[in-house]
Amino acid sequence: MNIYYNPLDMRCKSIIGGIEQNQNLEIRVYGMSNEPCLFVLSRDGQSGAQYLHMDKVADGWKLLLNLPDPGLYFYYFQFGNEKTAGCGKFRNLEFSESVIAYQILVYEKGFNTPEWFKGGIMYQIFPDRFYRSGAVTVSPEKWLHAHWNEAPEYRMNAEGKVLNNDFFGGNIRGIIEKLDYLQGLHVTILYLNPIFRSFSNHRYDTGDFMEIDPTFGTEEEFAQLVEECRKRGIRIILDGVFNHTGDDSLYFNKYGRYPSVGAYQSKDSEYYAWYSFIQYPDKYHAWWGIDNLPAVNEECPSYAEYIAGENGVLKRWLKYPLGGYRLDVADELPDEFIEKIRTAVKDMDTEAIVLGEVWEDASNKIAYSKRRKYFWGKELDSVMNYPLKDAIIQFIMSNNTTMFRQTVAMLRDNYPKSVLDSLMNILGTHDTARILTAMGGIHAFTKEEMSRTWMDAETRAVAKERVKAATVLLFTVFGVPCIYYGDEIGMEGYSDPFCRFPFDWDHMDIDMLEHFRRLAEIRSSLSVFCDSDYTELFADESCLVFERRKGKEVAVVIMNRGYKKYELSYRGKLFDLLHGRLPFTDHYTITPQTYTILSNKPI
């Protein structure tokens, strides 16, 4: 049957992506068949389906839909004698007996995401490794590297544990001193990995949520950092690690280093109910079984109050004020707990963002056998965009557009538009190999191999060009690009801890840095990268051309990974913003193995 439907075409679905409850939605299917068409709708978690008759019109069928209840819905089409059609490779309509349903996410009326976040540029800092200013001391159970550019410690001790007790001394004063550098990258959002008192260098083992880690600095210095960032138009996002604490903490106090009576020390401790003991006191539930990260029970009223209450952690630090929080391992936090976090954050500042660490499609994520409600209106504003990360890397490494196009289509179809514009787009993080190393394609399988594997000059040159291409996509698709500290100067490193080397201020790849700066300048100068639609203009196996358009302003992004030449025709004048900023009138030749950004606004 010659039938056309695609939910990314507004002629077919009047609203692209998720919709607000009670919002009128028109569905249109195009085709000349005289057969009846049924819209088969089901709601997640409920049995049965509704078979809604679509009205026959001259060029196909149409249906007006209004869904009053927030939730996740699935639909497909049935034509005539039970021929079913659903979601195809690029969201196109595909006939199949085992049909794949489309989805509609319905969110609560009034749900939106912070406007200031959209169109921004994020920079992620692993605090101990960015820059050290002045003298730094550590407590006796920790040690400080003698030289800034040494390798992080990765070897296990006699008990088979990596203690993560080696420090380089990156501190708040160091970040303040480098704010002009960040401003030169047009950074508007500064995301800091955990900064609260902890035993380890990564600080995901929180010791005291109410105190800045003394190795990192003082609360007065933190206040100064917030203020200096504000002057430069930068807002700070803190890492909220609320799924577990450290065993060496005010709350658990396994080693007696805190003045409190911790849960490990006594069942009478005020913190005892926060934890789940299997055999008291030495066997307890811990994050992924790592015993120095005892898991907390987020459903415990006193813990929820400590984090999200009137005098809790969230509101204490939002007084500075902050841009919001990134929630570590969000899929391990119960829905009700995330709702309390959101309520507390928005009560302090409606424009503060709540962003979650989710590695999959967050619109329909199932975690621990339960469907999550991240974007129904009461939980998250946005998430880390790992699906896009994987798709960009696969596109650039394989020179094939398919996975990238499918991922972009999935995100546009499944996410509310305000979420789409607020996605934290990444190529590397503290949990993954650095993007330059990933693009180098040299595999290392053990920590020992990772510690001594570096690219030669030829491999590095190829990897650099791949990173440059990848970042063009990162900076121009919907959402907010995040630069992982050091990626912009060409740092290498496999997974933890080798992706956490100190920032190499003495050996910066200036060519790479200038590429990042140019992309940041382009993004900051064009309003199309704030919240405009994404339109695919052309795609084949190895070449992709897409457009971002807002009002009279337009940007056309070209990524040709193949060996064919293409001719792009248009009306008017477009400037090549990456290569000499030259104007081209009515025509542009796309040469093999090239990429660029064209715009009608010279920058």
C-alpha positions, 0 to 999 in steps of 0.5 A: 500500500502506498501510505505515508505517515511520519510523526516528525512531519507536522502534516502527519502529527501536529505536535512533534514529540511529547504533548501536554495533557488536554492538548489537541493533537491531529493525526493524519495518514496520507494515502489513496486507499478506500479502506478504513483506518483504525488508530490503535491506542494503548496506555502503558500499564493498562490492559487492552487497547482502544480502536479509534476510527479515523475519519476518511478525507480526500487524501487519506485519514485524520483523527483529532486526539486529546489525552487528559491524563499524563503518561506514556501511550503507544499507538499503531495503525490498522488498515482494512482487513487487519493489515497493521503498520507502525514505526519503521527505521526512521520513524516512517510507516512500516507494515508488519505482522509484528508491528512496532508501536509509536509512542506519545508521552503526555506531560502535565500542564505547565511543565517546561524547562528553564529558558536560561539553560537552552542555547548555552554551553556547558563545561564539566570539571572534575574538581581535583584535576582542573587547576591548583592555586596556592598551597594544598594540604590533605589529611594523613590518610590521603596523599598529594601527588608531587607533580601536577602532570603525574598519572592518577593512581590505579593500582590496588592495595593489599586488600584488592581495593583502589582507595582513590586517596591520591590527590592533585589539589585542584581547588576553588581558587584554581577555578576562579583563576581560570574563569577568563579561560572558560569565558573564552569558550563562551561557557554559560553553565559550569557543572562540577563533579561532587564538591562536598567533604569526602574521603576519595578524590572523586567525592562520590562517597559523600562524608558530609553534604553540608560542608565543602571538602576542605581540600577543595576550599572553603565555603567563603571561596565557594561563594566567591566562585558563584559570584565571579561566575554570575558576573560572567553569565555562568551558572553552576550546577552541582552533582547531587549524589543521593543514592549512597554515602561514603562509609567514612561519613558523618552518617555511617562513620565506619572508621570513627573519624567523625564526631557523630554516632554513625549507623555503623556504630550503633543501631540507636544512631539517628542515621541507622534507618537510612541504611539497610543492613544484612548482618549488622554491622559489617554486611549492608547493601551498597552501591553495586556491592562496593562496600565503601559506598553504603546505599541509602534508603531514599524512602526513609522520611528522615533521609528525605527530609535531610536532603529535600526538607526546608533546612535540607541539603538542596535548599542550603546550597541553592541559597547562593544561588546555583543553576541547579543539580545533576542527579547521580544515578537517577534511575536508582532513585525512586520516583517519589524521591525525585519528585521531592527533590524537584519540589524542593529545588523549584520552591527555591528557584523555579528556573533551577534545573534538575538534570538526571544521569540516565544512559538510555532513552529516558522517555520510556526507561524501565529501571528495576522492573518499573517504568520511570516517569522522568518527563511527566512533569514532576521529576526531571527537566532533562538528562545526560544524552548518552544515546546521542553520544554513542550515535555521534561516535558511531557515525564518525567512526563508521562513516555511516549516517544510519544510527545517528539519524535513527537516534535523532529521530527517536529523541525528537519523537519521544521527548517533549520539545522543552526537554529536547532543547535542554538535553546535556549533550556529551562526547566524554565524561568522568565515566567514559574514555576521553573522546580523542582516545575513543576516536583513536580506535586503539583498544586497551583492556586492562588498567595496566594496558590503559596506563601505558597506551598512547597514540602515535602521531599518525593515529592522533592526527586521524583521531583529531579530525574525527573529534573535530567532525564529532564536535560540529554535530555536538554543537549544532543539534538540539540540546546543550553541548557539554565540554569535558575538561581537557577534551578541548585541548586534545587530552587522551585517556581511557576509562576511570581513572585515566579520563581523570588526568589533571588538565595539561596546561603546559601542553595544550593542543592549540589547533584543537582549542581554536576549533572548540572556540570557533564552534562556541563562538558560532553557537553563541552568536546564532539564536537558531541553536537555542530552541529552533526545530531540527530539519533533515534536508538530505541524507544518504549512507555517508552524507547528512545535511540538516537545518536549524531555522528561527525567524529569518536566521538559518544554519545549515550543517553539512557532514559528508563522511563519504567520497561523493560530491554533492551540489546544494542549491538555495536562494540567497547568500550563505556564509561558510562559518568554519572555512574562511567565512566566505559567502556563497550565493545560491549554490554550495558544492559539498566536497568529499570528506568535509564538514561545515556550518553555513549561515545567512548570518556572517560571524 
